[in-house]
Amino acid sequence: MSRRRFLLVLAHPLEDSFAAGVAAAIRTTLETLGHEVDLLDLYREDFDPRLSDSERSGYFAGGYDPGSAAPLVERLMAADALVLVFPQWWFNFPAILKGFFDRVFVPGVAFDNDPKGGRIIPRLSNIKLFWAFTTTGSPWWVARLYMGDPVRRLLKRGIAAFCAKEVDFRMVTLHDMDRADAAKRDAHLERVKALLTRL
């Protein structure tokens, strides 16, 4: 097993949330296995998800400046594995996580703009593993069959594939979270830990 440096991103406003518990279990499991974990708790670190005027105006210019998000860009670039932990709200990311993508997955870091137009050019070559652990209040069939699993599609096709080549992508979801009892939640935590031990 090769030692990896994980950037573990948590996006939930409540410190005692199930998502926070999942993130804690992930961190403990990975560190026990000898990996290095950098926990980025977006709410506790008071991350501002808003793209600034200067950031947006320089988006297609050379030498893009990520502004106050630069320290987070550095943390992303120092990692070789990215793990996200978040709830799905309205079949989408929490706003703070969307802002993380907007402000940290930027030109010159996650991708380059093709000067001839067309597809963007992946640049996040340091990230070899991109996993997400999430929950949704809806039953699985609503999220997958009725809605088409939009969060998975956005992450896999719209972010991971556009920003990193040959990345190990996985998304694990606890569905019907609003009615999940302690036994179901505990079983999910055990599943999460079991997946990580097989890395």
Summary of the structure (lengths in Angstrom):
residues: 199
radius of gyration: 16.9
end to end distance: 7.4
largest distance: 53.9
contacts: 595
relative contact order: 0.16
helix: 41%
strand: 21%
